[in-house]
């Protein structure tokens, strides 16, 4: 299901976006729709990546050895 929304956009910005849309042979509406869909997808991907990383951390069998350096030694490099 799709929903209609109303946006208030500065006239100069809209003029520039219309040019971009024409160059891409699309519409301002399609540009906004694709941008919003990309935002939603990016958030979902980031959340899935965070969850996967936490799962890997939980299953990891890696062990850290003792710390053999000081903070000052690291900053000397």
C-alpha positions in Angstrom: 0.0 0.0 0.0 1.3 3.5 -0.8 0.4 6.7 1.0 0.5 10.2 -0.2 2.4 12.9 1.8 2.8 16.6 1.4 6.2 18.3 1.6 7.1 21.9 1.9 10.3 22.6 0.0 12.2 25.8 -0.7 11.4 27.0 -4.3 15.1 27.2 -5.2 15.7 23.6 -4.0 12.7 22.3 -5.9 13.9 24.0 -9.1 17.3 22.4 -8.8 15.8 19.0 -8.0 13.5 19.2 -11.0 16.7 19.7 -13.1 18.3 16.6 -11.5 15.1 14.6 -12.1 15.0 15.6 -15.7 18.6 14.7 -16.2 17.9 11.3 -14.7 14.7 10.9 -16.8 12.6 10.5 -13.7 10.3 12.6 -11.5 10.8 14.5 -8.3 8.3 12.2 -6.8 10.3 9.1 -7.8 13.5 10.7 -6.5 11.9 11.3 -3.1 10.3 7.9 -3.0 13.6 6.2 -3.8 15.5 8.3 -1.3 13.0 7.4 1.5 13.1 3.7 0.5 16.9 3.8 0.7 16.8 5.3 4.2 14.5 2.6 5.4 16.6 -0.1 3.8 19.9 1.3 5.2 18.4 1.4 8.7 17.3 -2.2 8.4 20.7 -3.3 7.0 22.6 -1.5 9.8 20.4 -3.1 12.4 20.9 -6.6 10.9 24.6 -6.0 10.8 24.6 -5.0 14.5 22.7 -8.1 15.4 25.0 -10.3 13.4 28.0 -8.8 15.0 26.6 -9.4 18.5 25.9 -13.0 17.6 29.5 -13.4 16.3 30.8 -11.9 19.5 28.7 -14.3 21.6 30.0 -17.3 19.7 33.6 -16.2 19.4 36.2 -18.4 21.0 38.9 -15.8 20.8 40.8 -15.0 23.9 42.8 -11.9 24.7 46.2 -12.3 26.3 47.5 -10.1 29.0 48.1 -6.4 28.3 51.9 -6.0 27.9 51.9 -2.3 27.0 50.9 1.0 28.6 48.9 3.8 27.2 52.0 6.0 27.1 53.9 3.4 25.1 51.2 3.3 22.5 51.3 7.1 22.1 55.1 7.0 21.6 54.6 5.3 18.2 
